[in-house]
Amino acid sequence: MKNLVRFDWAMKRLLRNKANFGILEGLLSELLGEDIKIDQILESESNKQTGDNKMNRVDLLVKDSKGELIIIEVQSSYMQDYMMRMLFGTSKLVVDFMDMGMPYNKIKKIISLNIVYFDLGQGSDYIYHGTTKFVGLNNHDILNLSKQEQLVYKTELIDKIYPEYYIIRVNKFDIVAKNTLDEWIQFLKTEKVEEGSKAKGLIEAREKLDLLKLSREEMREYEREISSWRDYESVVESNFTAGELKGLEKGKKIGIEEGIAEGIEKGIQIGEQNKIEFAKEQAKQMAKETATKCLEWGLEIDKIVQLSGLSIEEINNLRNID
């Protein structure tokens, strides 16, 4: 079985090439349940003009053959406010793609696909789909478009004119693939395409994302980024464990004073709180170390922002200190 490059790295380096559109088209077709054709890859930053835009950096922005905009975002490290990042990304696109005097019915349809490798939200599934519906407070019926509105918007459903969100929680997938979409998620988790896979785009991914086909420069860059990712993930994982142990130790003391049952419950709560606090503190430090290394390597600022998660201002401060 071939060794393939990480999908998030491939999106930034390989999948922008029109010759490789079939890979992304396969993923989107399996997810959305229809044949998706990519018209073009748009700018990966949503017209970021000022520091107030909070690093609205998406991994990939696609325009399909129907004119709909699809955000594809991969997030490996924990983000406490990632839900609002999703909202900001779609909202910013709505504004950025409106021209002066343009009627509202010409606003682009936006689909936000979020592939995350941490525990986002609380739930038992590994794929979630979010849409907008209007429900009557008295009769509990669903508000639908009128016949005239259907002609204007070219759809029968209100939720089809508002942004849609898909969340794939890769770490929650731990079963054998039972359908073609699962085959894609299995690939996202293992970086391997199983023999006999039938999902659209996966066979092409196996051929075109082969590590052995990278140039020497691409291989060096890939190895540098993989090393940074692994260092970062190792620090986060270690400090989650440290935070949990510290919380449990506090819980034991509380258990002696207030009773074993109550102590265990509080210990678990403290453990969870400490895990988050430790992770945030150490992740920030690791991000600064990663950015400092990248500055030493002479990488471009926008690449350093992607790797470290720091803002441009924070990176410039590090450079000034040096």
C-alpha positions in Angstrom: 0.0 0.0 0.0 1.4 3.4 -1.0 2.5 6.1 1.4 0.4 9.2 0.6 0.9 12.8 1.7 -1.3 14.3 4.3 -4.6 15.6 2.8 -4.3 19.1 4.4 -0.8 19.5 3.0 -2.0 18.3 -0.4 -4.8 20.9 -0.5 -2.3 23.7 -0.1 0.3 22.4 -2.5 -1.1 19.8 -5.0 -4.9 20.0 -5.3 -4.9 23.6 -6.6 -3.7 22.2 -9.9 -6.5 21.8 -12.3 -5.2 18.4 -13.3 -5.9 17.2 -9.7 -9.4 18.7 -9.4 -10.9 15.1 -9.7 -9.7 14.3 -6.2 -11.6 17.2 -4.6 -14.5 16.6 -6.9 -14.7 13.1 -5.6 -14.7 14.1 -1.9 -17.4 16.7 -2.5 -19.5 14.5 -4.7 -19.6 11.7 -2.1 -20.4 14.2 0.7 -23.1 16.2 -1.1 -24.6 13.2 -2.9 -24.4 14.8 -6.3 -21.9 15.1 -9.1 -19.8 18.1 -8.3 -17.6 19.8 -10.9 -15.1 22.4 -9.9 -15.0 25.5 -12.0 -12.0 27.1 -10.4 -10.0 27.5 -7.2 -10.4 31.0 -5.7 -8.1 33.0 -3.5 -7.4 31.1 -0.3 -7.8 34.2 1.9 -11.2 36.0 1.9 -9.9 39.4 0.9 -8.0 39.8 4.2 -7.3 43.5 4.4 -6.8 44.4 8.1 -5.8 42.7 11.3 -9.4 43.0 12.4 -10.3 40.2 10.0 -9.0 37.7 12.6 -6.9 35.6 10.1 -9.9 34.6 8.0 -7.7 32.0 6.2 -9.4 29.0 4.6 -7.4 26.1 3.3 -9.3 26.1 0.0 -12.1 28.1 -1.6 -13.8 26.4 -4.5 -16.4 27.6 -7.0 -18.3 24.8 -8.6 -20.0 24.6 -12.0 -23.3 25.9 -10.5 -21.6 29.0 -9.2 -21.8 27.9 -5.5 -18.9 28.6 -3.2 -17.4 25.8 -1.1 -15.1 26.4 1.8 -12.9 23.4 2.6 -11.1 23.8 6.0 -8.9 21.3 7.7 -8.1 22.0 11.4 -5.7 19.7 13.2 -5.2 21.5 16.5 -7.7 22.3 19.2 -9.6 25.6 18.8 -12.1 26.5 21.5 -14.0 29.0 19.3 -13.9 27.0 16.0 -17.7 27.1 15.7 -17.6 30.9 15.4 -14.7 30.7 13.0 -17.0 28.7 10.7 -19.6 31.4 11.0 -17.1 34.1 10.4 -15.8 32.4 7.3 -19.2 32.0 5.6 -20.4 35.5 6.6 -17.3 37.1 5.3 -17.7 35.4 1.9 -21.3 36.6 1.6 -20.1 40.2 2.0 -17.0 39.8 -0.1 -18.9 38.4 -3.1 -21.5 41.1 -3.2 -21.1 43.9 -5.6 -22.5 47.4 -5.1 -26.1 47.5 -6.2 -26.4 43.8 -6.6 -29.8 42.3 -5.8 -30.0 40.0 -2.8 -31.2 37.0 -4.8 -27.7 37.0 -6.5 -25.9 36.2 -3.3 -23.8 33.1 -3.7 -24.8 29.9 -2.1 -22.0 28.8 0.4 -21.2 25.4 1.6 -18.7 25.1 4.5 -16.9 21.7 4.8 -14.9 21.4 8.0 -12.6 18.5 8.5 -11.4 18.5 12.1 -9.0 16.2 14.0 -10.1 17.2 17.6 -13.3 16.8 19.6 -15.4 19.6 18.3 -18.7 19.8 20.1 -20.4 16.9 21.9 -22.0 14.1 20.0 -21.7 10.5 19.0 -21.5 10.8 15.3 -18.5 11.6 13.1 -20.4 13.6 10.4 -22.8 16.4 11.1 -24.8 18.6 8.7 -26.2 22.1 9.7 -28.8 24.1 7.8 -31.2 27.0 8.5 -34.9 26.3 9.1 -37.7 28.5 10.3 -40.1 26.8 12.7 -43.5 28.2 13.8 -43.6 28.9 17.5 -47.4 28.1 17.6 -48.1 25.6 14.9 -44.5 24.1 14.7 -44.7 24.0 10.9 -41.7 24.7 8.7 -41.7 28.0 6.7 -41.4 27.3 3.0 -40.8 29.5 -0.1 -43.8 30.7 -2.0 -44.2 29.8 -5.7 -42.9 33.3 -6.7 -39.9 33.0 -4.3 -39.1 29.6 -5.7 -38.8 31.1 -9.2 -36.5 33.8 -7.9 -34.2 31.5 -5.9 -34.5 28.5 -8.2 -35.1 26.1 -5.3 -38.1 24.9 -3.3 -36.4 25.0 0.1 -35.4 27.9 2.3 -32.4 26.1 3.7 -30.9 25.8 0.2 -30.4 29.5 -0.1 -28.6 29.9 3.2 -25.1 28.7 4.1 -24.8 25.0 4.9 -22.2 23.5 7.2 -20.7 20.0 7.2 -18.4 18.8 10.0 -16.3 15.7 9.7 -14.9 14.7 13.0 -12.1 12.4 11.8 -10.9 11.2 15.2 -14.5 9.9 15.9 -14.3 7.6 12.9 -13.1 4.2 14.2 -15.1 1.7 12.3 -14.7 -0.1 9.0 -16.0 1.9 6.0 -19.6 0.9 5.3 -20.1 3.2 2.3 -18.1 5.4 -0.2 -18.2 8.5 2.0 -16.8 6.4 4.9 -14.0 5.3 2.5 -13.0 9.0 2.2 -13.1 9.5 5.9 -11.0 6.4 6.4 -8.4 7.9 4.0 -8.5 11.2 5.9 -7.7 9.4 9.1 -5.1 6.8 7.9 -3.6 8.6 4.8 -4.1 5.2 3.0 -6.5 4.1 0.3 -7.7 0.6 0.9 -7.7 -1.9 -1.9 -11.1 -2.2 -3.5 -12.2 1.4 -2.6 -15.0 2.6 -4.8 -15.4 6.2 -3.7 -15.1 8.9 -6.4 -11.6 10.5 -6.4 -9.9 8.0 -4.1 -8.1 6.0 -6.8 -6.9 9.2 -8.3 -5.8 10.3 -4.9 -3.8 7.1 -4.5 -2.0 7.8 -7.7 -1.4 11.5 -7.5 -0.7 12.0 -3.7 2.1 9.4 -3.7 5.0 10.6 -1.6 7.5 9.1 -4.1 6.2 11.5 -6.8 7.1 14.6 -4.9 10.1 16.7 -6.1 13.1 17.0 -3.8 12.1 20.5 -2.8 8.5 19.4 -2.2 9.7 16.5 -0.1 12.0 18.8 2.0 9.1 21.2 2.6 6.7 18.4 3.4 9.1 16.8 5.9 9.7 20.2 7.6 5.9 20.8 8.0 5.3 17.2 9.2 8.0 17.6 11.8 6.4 20.8 13.0 2.9 19.3 13.1 4.2 16.3 15.1 6.1 18.4 17.6 3.0 20.5 18.1 0.6 17.6 18.5 3.0 15.8 20.9 3.1 18.9 23.2 -0.6 19.2 23.2 -1.2 15.5 23.9 1.4 15.4 26.7 -0.1 18.4 28.4 -3.6 17.0 28.2 -2.3 14.0 30.1 -0.5 16.2 32.6 -3.6 18.3 33.2 -5.8 15.2 33.7 -3.4 13.8 36.3 -3.2 17.1 38.1 -7.0 17.3 38.2 -7.3 13.8 39.5 -4.8 14.5 42.3 -6.8 17.5 43.4 -9.9 15.3 43.2 -8.4 12.8 45.6 -7.9 15.5 48.2 -11.4 16.7 47.8 -12.7 13.2 48.0 -11.1 12.7 51.5 -12.7 15.9 52.7 -16.1 15.8 51.2 -16.7 12.1 50.4 -15.4 9.7 47.8 -18.4 10.1 45.4 -18.4 13.8 45.4 -14.6 13.9 45.2 -14.5 11.8 42.1 -17.0 13.9 40.3 -15.2 17.1 41.2 -11.9 15.5 40.3 -13.1 14.7 36.8 -14.4 18.3 36.4 -11.1 19.8 37.6 -9.2 17.3 35.3 -11.2 18.5 32.3 -10.6 22.1 33.2 -6.9 21.6 33.7 -6.6 19.7 30.4 -7.9 22.7 28.5 -5.8 25.2 30.5 -2.6 23.2 30.0 -3.3 22.6 26.4 -4.0 26.2 25.6 -0.9 27.4 27.5 1.5 24.9 26.0 -0.1 25.1 22.5 0.6 28.8 22.5 4.2 28.3 23.5 4.6 25.6 20.9 3.1 27.8 18.3 5.7 30.6 19.1 8.5 28.0 18.9 7.2 26.8 15.5 7.0 30.4 14.2 10.5 31.2 15.4 11.9 28.1 13.6 10.0 29.1 10.5 11.4 32.6 10.6 14.9 31.1 10.9 14.2 29.0 7.8 13.1 32.1 5.9 9.5 30.9 5.2 7.0 33.5 4.1 4.7 35.1 6.7 1.5 33.6 5.3 3.0 30.1 5.5 4.1 30.7 9.1 0.6 31.9 9.9 -0.8 28.6 8.5 1.7 26.4 10.4 1.6 28.2 13.8 -1.9 29.6 14.0 -0.4 32.9 15.3 -1.5 36.2 13.9 0.8 38.3 11.7 1.2 40.8 14.5 2.3 38.1 16.9 4.8 36.7 14.4 6.2 40.2 13.8 6.7 40.7 17.5 8.7 37.5 17.6 10.9 38.8 14.8 11.4 42.1 16.6 12.5 40.3 19.8 15.0 38.3 17.8 
